Amino acid sequence: MKKSILTKIIVAAAAITVIATGCQKGDLYSNPNAVSSSSVVPVSLLLNHLTYSLYAGGGVVDGRAGAVNEIPWDQEFVWAQYHVSNYQYYRGTNTYNWSNSATAYDLMKYAKLMQEQATTQYGTTPNVYSALAYFFKAYSFVWFAQRVGDIPMSEAGDANNLTPTYDNQHDVFKNSLALLDTANMLLTKLGTAGAGTVVNGDIFGLTQLQWQKIVNAYELRVLISLSKRAADNADLNVASRFATIMGNPLLASNSDNMKFVYNAAYNTYPIYARGNAPYNNFSNICKTYLDITTANQDPRTFIAATPAPAQIKAGKTASDFSAYVGADINLDLATLNANSVAGQYSFASYLRYYTSTAGANCEPYTLIGYPEMCFNIAEAINRGWISGSSATWYNNGIMASMAMFGLKQGQQLTIGDVSGTTVGTVTVDINTFLANANVAYAGDNATGLNQILTQKYVALFQNSGWEAFYNWRRTGVPAFAQGGGGIGTANNLIPRRWEYPQDEINYNAANYTKAIQSQFGGKDDLTQDTWLTK
């Protein structure tokens, strides 16, 4: 559905319930398009808005999600060090000098509305919309808390209370886990009737059962994000919760992924949507990513990047992993541009990402997917939270990632240059990659954990929003480049959080001041960790 008409549809649907009355000249009368508190809005339209808002990063403002869209090739994937700009006018900067956070208020607001409308339209009868409202609420609170720390939760969303108190980050996660448990419980109560039917209004095209799998996979993601707090916060029951969820419906393959499929008519692939199609040469694939894939002879190198022009000119072939060279995000833009013009760096694959307005040659955008879930389960086993074979889940994650990017053993790929001109062909060799000493699972030890986290990072290339960045912040894997002038902060180090939104500072000053005093000694400091990652 056209994202630009979602709000109009909701308003129009609500307006059906408004009764117009006559009036005399000069009378004041109600706007017939206004939605009153008693209006009935189809829950499917509210879910349509929520699912698009989820894709767009938690809140839609003129088609953009607060400060940053969570879409492929946007800024969050620069900050996750998958690609870097070498020319500011067309591709922005690489600096981490962010300040005030966006919020996910749009998600929370519409989840509340959907829950209210579901009660109005279905009564107390269990229904999929009431269940999913709990998921969207949890997602919105976790999304915001991950960025700033303590946030309003228990008093949030009350129109009569414009200065809600802050819940500490521990309680936000604890209560969000409870919301997710409720969502799963309600979906279980619905039983098998309708389980295979696509939920009306869902832009992802998921069935009721697939939604239950998504809820559980997302809860596993949240629990893994608590790894640094699992041992010293017994009330969160991180390990036992993880074990319990393993008995619930889980994603079984990439076919269960929550994915956004692009089309040429209304939702073009983001690079085209932003007018960047002719500008592949103003961005390079990042050294952090390519150093991993090339060292391991990973065939995903070939779907992400082109060979560096200087390497081809020097006589190397497209199948030579050493021909793929990443740009160092530590460097300033002028240096990056000069090196890129000189042919020193790889570019994004034009043949894959720039040849179709509908993204026909590339993967759909995955928000919550099977590969990530496999790595989360492997990590939980490695950490001793649950029993099982971490090696099996680790290898499942790798193979699912290969499949998600469309790679098969023995497949022939055409490799192009920055503008798509063919420079050679390669044969995909997944078996050699899996046998690489850096990749073959080393066991449930520190080396094995590093392998899980590294392969998870590679699998998150241009998908799953902020997950790659948050996993680095939590674990330090992979080692992100920092310390150079290209980082752009006062100490040339990557920030650990965002400042609170300006609206909180302006309109909820007393509670904001208490929150930064209790967490950061009175300074809204980007360099300090929150409870989650201390």
N, C-alpha and C positions, 0 to 999 in steps of 0.2 A: 504494500500500500504506500502511496505517496506520503512521505513523512510530513510534507508541508500542509497536508489537509487533515491530519489527525485531529487537531484541536477543533477545526471547523466542523468535523463530523460529530464530535462529542457535543459541541454546543448545539448543533442542529438537532441531534437526537433528543437532547434535553428540552429543547424549545417546543417539541411536540406536545409536552405536557402543560405548556403555558396557555391559558385562555385569554384571548384578547377581548377587551371591552371597549365600547364607544366612549368618546369624550367630547366635550365642548371646546371651542376655540379658546386657547390659553390655558387649558388644563394641563397638569403634569401627569404623565403616564409612564408605566414601566417599560423598560427596554424589552421587547418581545424575544430577543436573543439571549437574555440573561438567564443563567442557570441558578435556580433557587435551591435552598437546602432540601426542599421536598421533591425536587425533580428526580425522575427515574432515568438513569443512564444505563444502557445495556453494559453488563459487566465485560462482555467481549471487547467493547471499544476501550474500556479502561485497561484491560490486559494488553490490547494492541499498543496503547501508549506506553505502558510499563515495559513491555519487551523491547520496544525501540529505545526507550530511555536507558535500559540496561546496556544495550549495545553501544549507545552514545556516551556512556561513562557516568551514568547516575543522574543526569539532569540535562534537559534540553532547553537551550536559550538560542533562539534563531538558528536552530539546527546544530548548535554546538553545545558541548557539555561543559558548562562552567568555563574554566580556563583552558582545558585541553580535551580534545576528543580522544577516546580510547579506541582508535581504529588503526589499521595497518599503515605503516610508514609515517605515522605522526610522531609528535615530540616524545611521547613516553618510550618509544622504541629507540630514539636517540639516547635517552637517559639510561636505557637498558643496554646500551652499547652494541646494538645490532647494525646501525648505520650512522653516518655522520655527515653533516653538511660541510661543503667546502666553499659555499657562496651564499651569503646571508640573504640577498634580495629574493632569491627564488626558494631556498630551502631552510631559511632561518639560521639560528645559531645552535651551538652544542652546549652552551654554558648551563650550569646547574644553579644559576642565580635566581631561583624562584622565590616567592615570598608567601603571600596569602593563599590558603587552600581554597579550592572550590568545595561545594558540598554535594551530597546526594539527596538533598531535600525533596527534589521532584519525585524520586522513587518512594520515599517515605510517605509523602502527601498522597500520591495516587494509590499506594498500597492501602492506606487508611480508607480512602474513598471506595476502593474496590471491595474492601471488607464490609463497609457499611451498605453498599449497594447489593452485595451478595446476600446479606441478611434480609434486606428489604425484599429482594426478588425470590429468595429460596427459603426464607425463614431460618429455622435452626437445622434444617436438613443438611447433612454434610454435602459439600460441593467443592469442585476443584478450585474455584475462584477464592473461596475463603481460605483454603489450604495454601494456595500460592501467595496470598497476601502476607502470610507469616514469613515466607521465604524472602519476599521483596523487602519487608521491614528489616529482617536480619541483614540482608545484603547491604542496605543503605547505611545501617549503623556501623557495621564492620568496615565498610568502605571509608567512612569518615574518620573513625577512630584510628585506623591504620595510618592515616596521614598526619594527625595532629596530637592524639593522646586522649585525654578525658573529653567527653562530649555530653551534651544534653541527650538523654534517652528516656528515662522514666517520665519526664514532664514534657517531652518533645511532642509537637503536633497539636497542642492544645491552643485553640484560637483565643482563649481567654487568658492565656498566660504567655506573654511575650518576653519574659525573662526567666526561662527555665533554668533550674539548677543543673550542674554538671554531674554526671555519673563517672566514677573512675573507670579507667580503661579495663581493669579486671572485671568489673561488673557488667560493662558493655559486652564483653566477649561471653561471659557466663550467661547473660540473659539472651544474647543472640543465639547461642547454642540451644537454649531452651525453645526459642522461636522455631528454629530449624527442626527440632525434635517434634514440635507440635505439627508443623507442616507435614512431616513424614507420617505421623500418626493419623492425621486426617485423610491423607492420600491412601493409607492402608485401609481405613474404614470404608472407603469408596468401593473396595473390592475389585473384582475383575470386570464388572459391568462398565463398559466405556474405557477400559484400560488401554485398548489399542486404537482409540479414536483421537485424532488430532484435536487439541483444545482450541475451541473457537476464539479467534482474536490473537492467537500467538503467532508472531511473525517468524519464529524459528521453526514452526511446523512440527512441534513435539507432541507426542501422544501423552495421555495422562500418566501412563507407566513411565515413559521417558522423563517426564517432569519429576517423578518421584526419584528416579535415578540421579537426575541433576541435583536435586536437593541434597541427596546423600553424598554425592561426589563433592559438592560445595562444602558440606560440613567437614568432610575429610580434609579439604584445603584449609579450612579455618583451624582445625585441630593441629595440623602440621605447622601452621603459622605460630602456634603457641609452644613450640618445642623448647624454647629457652625458659618458659614459665611452667612447664609440666611438672618438674620435680618439686618446686617450692610453692605450688598452689594446689594442694591435694583436693580442695573442693571443686576444682574444675574437672577432675576425673578424666584427664585427657586420654590416657592409655585405655581405660575401660570403656570410655565412650567410643573410641576408635574401634575397639573390638566389637562392640554392639552394632555399630553401623555396618561392619563387614557382613553381618547377617541380614542386612536389608537389601532391597534391590539396588544394584550398582550398574554403572555403565559397562556394557559388555563388549563394545567395539566402537570404532569411529562413527558407525551409523547412529549411535546414541548421542553424539556430540551436540552441544548447543552451538549452532553455527549460523552465521549471517551470510546469506547467499546474495550476491550482487546481480544487478540486471542493467541493461543498457538504457531502459526507459526512465526509471525513477531513482534507483540507488546504484549509481555507477561506482566502479572500483575507485577507492579514495584518491589515488594519484590523479586520475582523470577528473574526478569531482572538484579537485582543487586546482585544476589547470596546469598540472605539472608534467603532462605527458612528454613535451619536448625537452625536458630538463633533467634527464637522467644523469648527465655529466656534471651536475652541480651537487651530487651526493655520492658518497662512497660507502662500501661495506666496511664495518668497523674491524679493527685489528683484534679486539677482544674475542669476537665471534670467529673470525677466520683463523686465528692462531690455533683455536681448538679443533676446528673441523679439518684443517689441512694437516695438522700434526697426526691426526688419527686416520687419515685417508677416508674421511667421511664423505659419501656421495652427495650429502645435502649441500656440500660446497658448490656443486654444479648447478643446483636449482636456485641458489641464492645469489650467486655472483658471476661476474665475467672475469676472465684472466686480465691481469694488469697489462695494458698496452705495451709498456716497456719490456715486459717479460716475453711477450709474443714476438716483439721486434728483435729481441736478443736470441730468438731461436727456440724457445720452449713451446711445447704443444698445449692444446686445451686440456689434455688429460693429465698434465703434470700438476700435481697439487701445489708445488712450489711457485707456480705461475700466478697463484691467487694470493694477493697481498692486501691486507687491511690497512685502513687509515687510523692513525693514533689520535683519539679524541683529546689527548693531553695538549696537542699542538694548537696554536692559534689559527684562525681562519685563513689569514694571508699565507701562512706556510702550507696549510692543507691545500689551498687552491693552487699554489705554485707547484707543489708535488703532484697534484692530480693532473694539472695541465701537462706536466712532464711525463705522464703515463705511469706513475709509480704505483697507483692504487687500483684495486678492483672496483667495479661499479655494480649496482643491482642488475640482475638479469633482465635485460630489455625484452627478450623473447617471452619471458614468463609474466612479467608484471606490467609491461607497457604496451602490449599489442592488442588489448581488448578493453573496451569501455565497461564491459560486464565482468571483467576478471575471468574470462573463459579459460585462460591457460594457467591460472594459479588456483591455489586452494581457497575454499570459503574461509571466512574469518571465524575462528573458534573462540568462544568466550570461556566455556568450561568443557573440557574434553577428556577423552579416554587416555591418551598418552600421559597427561599430567597426573591423572588419578593413579595410573600404574606406578609412576615414580613416587607419589606420595605414600602408597602402600608399601613399596620397597623400602622407603626411608623409615616408615614405622616399624617394619620388621627388623631392619638394621639397628634401630635404636632400642629394640627389645620390648616395644609396646605390645606387639601381637606376635603370634607364632606364624610360621609359614616359610615359603621359599622366597627370599628377597631377590635371588638371582632370576627366578621365573618372572616376577613382576617387573624387574629391571629390563629384562630382555623383551617382555611384552610391550613395555613403554617405548623402547627403541624401535621395534618393528611397527608399532602403531604410528609412531611419528613418521617413519619412512613411508608408510601407506598414506598418511594424511597429506604428505607432500607429493604423492603419486609415484613413488620410486619402487621398482621391482628389480630383483636380481637379474642381471643380463640385459637389462633395458638399454637401448641406444638413445642417447640424448644429443641434440644439436646444440652447440655452444656458440653464442653470438658475442659481439663486442658491445660497446656502450650504446650503439645505435641499432643493434640487432643484426648486423652483417655477420654471416657465419664465419667462424674462425676454426672450426673443427668439430669433431664428434667424440663422445666418450661412452664407455660401457660401464654401467652401474655395477659395482661389485660390493654388495652388502656383506657377503661372507668374509672377505678379506678385512673389511672394517671391523666386524664382530670379533675376529681373531686377533686384532691389534692388542698388544700388551696393555695399552692405556684403557682399552674398552672392555676386554674380557673381565667379568666380575671377580673382584679380589676377595670377596667374602664379607661377612658382617663385622667389619672393622672400620677404622678411620679412612683407609684407602677406598674401601667399597662405598662408604657414604659419600666421599668426594666424587666418585664415579657417578653415583645416582644423581647428585646435584648438578654435575657438569652436563650429563646427558639430558637432564630436565631443562637446563638452560638452552641447549641446542634445540630441543623440541618446542620451546616457547617462542621461536623466531616468528615475529610479526603476528603473534596471537596472544590471547588471554590477558590483555590489558597490562596492568602493573605487576603481574606475578613474577616476572623475571627480576625486576628491580627489587621487589619485596623479598624474594628468596636470597638475592645477594646481600641485602641489608641484614637479614637474619643469620646468614651462614658465612658470608664472605666468599662464596663460591658462585661463579669463577672470580678470580681476582680482577676487579674492575680497575681500569687505568684511572689514576688521579694523582694530584700533586703538581701537574703542569699548568701553565697559564690558560690552556683551553678550557679548563673546568670552570673558570670564571668567578669563583667565590673568593672571599677575603683570604682564606687560607689555602685555596686551590684544592680543597677536599670536598667530596660529595656530601651534601646535607643529609641529615638523618631523619628529618621530618619537615613539615610545612608550618608556617605561621597560621594562626586561627583566621577565619574569614573576617574581612573588614566589618561586615554587618554585626558579627558578634562583639567586636571591639567597640563599635558605635552604639549598639542598642542593648547589649547585655553585659555592660562593662563590669558590674560588680561581680558577677559569677565568672566572667572571663578572667578578671584579676585574681580571684581566688584560685582558679585552675592553674594559671601559670606560676603562681606563688608556690602552690603545693607540689607541682611537678618539676619546675625549672628554676626555682629560687627567685621568681619575680620577673624573669626575662623570657619573652617568647622566642626561644633560642633554637634555630634550625640545626645547630651542631650537636644538640643533646638527644640522646635516645629516650624514647618513652618506655613505660613499664614493659611493653611487649618485647622490646629488643635489647633491653639492658643486659 
